[in-house]
Amino acid sequence: MRAQFLLLFAPDKAWKELSENPIKQRYILPLLVYPMLLLAAASTYIKYEYGYISLPEATRESILTLIKYWACIVTTRIVINALSHKYYKLSCDASQIHIFTGYTFTVTLLVAIVGNLLPCPFSFIELAPLYMIWVIYKGKDFLNVAEEDTLNFVVTTSALLLGLPFVWNSILHMIVH
């Protein structure tokens, strides 16, 4: 959890710590990102406890949440890798892109968890993922983004990480309904 708090309150320190510690890089996804993904999915059952949805609806929402956020992380990793050859230069490997994407996406996962825990919609919480833009900017050194490519990288990555949850949500709900 220290890594999550650092990412939220001091992203530059979080990315520096991650860059300097290969062991942390190896375990950040299985020990932080994937459990948060499961927790975000499980937190949809809180809506059932509040009486907003039925148990089958909560189960469906939980499964869709898990698929949606996992798909967002994977899709973003693939697109960043593809765009890096054309629009900006990265000096890293695919595993670092995956770590970057997953670790950055924990901001959205935390917002989803907190949003589900609240008994009513709270609009400020829904704006919190915009903080990812700052986290992405501070994380550009983790991927060794060339200085002249910073704007392209931050804009495209922010658009992906902020927009893909809506895209995947639409796709999944079209399939289910």
LINTAHU-V529154 format. One line per field, one symbol per residue. ss: DSSP state (~ for helix, > for strand, _ for the rest). psi: psi as a letter, one per 30 degrees, with the letter a starting at -180 (. if undefined). A space follows every 50 residues. Layout:
ss->???
psi->???
This chain:
ss->_~~~~~~~~_~~~~~~~~~~_~~~~~~~~~~~~~~~~~~~~~__~~~~~_ ____~~~~~~~~~~~~~~~~~~~~~~~~~~~~~~_____>___~~~~~~~ ~~~~~~~~~~~~~~~~~_____~~~~~~~~~~~~~~~~~_____>_~~~~ ~~~~~~~~~~~~~~~~~~~~~~~~~~_
psi->feeeeeeefieeeeeeeeefjfeeeefeeffeeeeeeeeeeffffeeeef gelleeeeeeeeeeeeeeeeeeeeeeeeeeeefffeflkkilleeeeeee eeeeffeeeeeeeeeffkflkjeeeffeffffeeeeeffefeghkkefge eeeeeeeeeefeeeeeeeeeeefeee.
